[in-house]
Amino acid sequence: MEKIAVIGGLGTLSGGDLLLKLLKNKEVLKNQSKYYFSFEQQPYKKMDVPLYHENDIKSRKFYAFSICKNFEQKEFSKILLPCFASHSFLNELQEEVSLPIVNMFEALSHYLKLNYKKGSKIGILTSDFVKNLPLITTYFEDYELVFPQNQTALMDAIYGTHGIKNGYLDGLPLEYIYEECNQLLQADCDVILPCITELSLITNQLWKRGISIIDVNQIYADYALSTSASISAPPFKLGIVGGVGPTATVDFMNKVILNTPAHKDQDHIKMIVDQNPQIPDRTANLIHNETDPTIALFSTCKRLEAAGVNAIAIPCNTAHAYVKAIQSHLKTPIINMLSVTASHILENFGNNVAVGLLATSGTVASRVYHHVLNEFGFDVLIPDETHQDLVMESIYGKEGVKAGFVTGNAKNNILQAANYLITQGADILILGCTELPLLFPLEKELDHQTKTAKLIDPTLILAKEIITLSKGSPQLSN
């Protein structure tokens, strides 16, 4: 079913006229069950104001955007915007709306190319505002454009107290328009092209008087029904499950920013962060069977999905114990930090290295890293009980990294655990809690006795993977 939406209110009568012409289209009348139309008009305080000031256009931007977002939620196929002046910000609007907005200027340009040869004289009736826009000369560049001499009379016939916009479709307004059309035709114009939607309300009367004038609303309606509207893919948008933990979230975002090749603000990745520190503690659930965080994690992912993100990142290693269950109920992929970390190790160090894991007891107990690393051919070394207690103290202790400490006991405790794994033969050390990289802001490796182990920061690897995905590389399977 074709679901077509019409933004009303930017010209009350002309918007209604466009809807009527959609409904009267022969294809629609023959196949009424195939089409669904919606027309929305909200109170718009500047509805009757001519476009003399930039503030008038700004108010139209807010109005059109609000209605577009309403249509977006209802998953329409396309949107029609019957207002020439509002096409001056069509590109701005389209950048923020996922539904294609049918371009009225494109519809008219298409019609002219089918019916009038290049170089034809086209008489243009339009407002002062639209006349000064580059849109007219851009879309109708193949034609000689002629404008009426008495622009004031035209504006009064449209926007005056007793003008066409206020429902006066005959009498003086009609006579003024008829006179302007006559003058254009006497100047050898082949046809009159109104770039004011209200003039579609009187085209029948002008036709009866012998005026060759285009019904722009009819052309727009027919074009919208016969053309498959589409838009280029919107910029990549990343959703981040934040708050697990809060500082690690900011650290991850910073890594995305710092590793994005950008020359200006607009080159960076769009990010939507749901910073939800109230998600129950993952380790407490896995070790002590406290509150299950699954629904809180899933709910956060669903909010990000509803916001239209292309991918979701969870900068929390322990939370990945719940990813498989959550992913099956989402359409949007969660980029698995553990999988991309294992892939990174294999690609850069081969599979003949011993991998040590520094992570929360919950991550260790869930064996979520073990499962992934084993699939890639790695065995996993973990601290003994004594050194695992030091890891937990480094993370959760009163002077731990989650409490904001990145030196002192927090650093000393994790170094002891790291050294233990190095003595056990670890060539690689995964900093498997997203706060742990905060303790090693500069170090890329650790030396202990005669052996050196490389430090692996999963959040940095995830950030780089997201950047690659944003450039159109194939998504990893989760």
Salt bridges, closest charged atoms under 4 A:
GLU2 OE2 - LYS78 NZ 3.78
ASP17 OD2 - LYS21 NZ 2.83
ASP56 OD1 - LYS46 NZ 3.60
GLU72 OE1 - LYS69 NZ 2.50
GLU92 OE1 - LYS61 NZ 3.11
GLU175 OE2 - ARG209 NH2 2.73
ASP215 OD2 - LYS21 NZ 2.67
ASP251 OD2 - LYS255 NZ 2.73
ASP267 OD1 - LYS264 NZ 3.14
ASP274 OD2 - ARG303 NE 2.61
GLU305 OE1 - LYS302 NZ 2.99
ASP384 OD1 - HIS387 ND1 2.77
ASP427 OD1 - LYS451 NZ 2.75
GLU435 OE2 - LYS402 NZ 3.01
GLU443 OE2 - LYS411 NZ 3.07
GLU445 OE1 - LYS454 NZ 2.85
ASP457 OD2 - LYS255 NZ 2.48
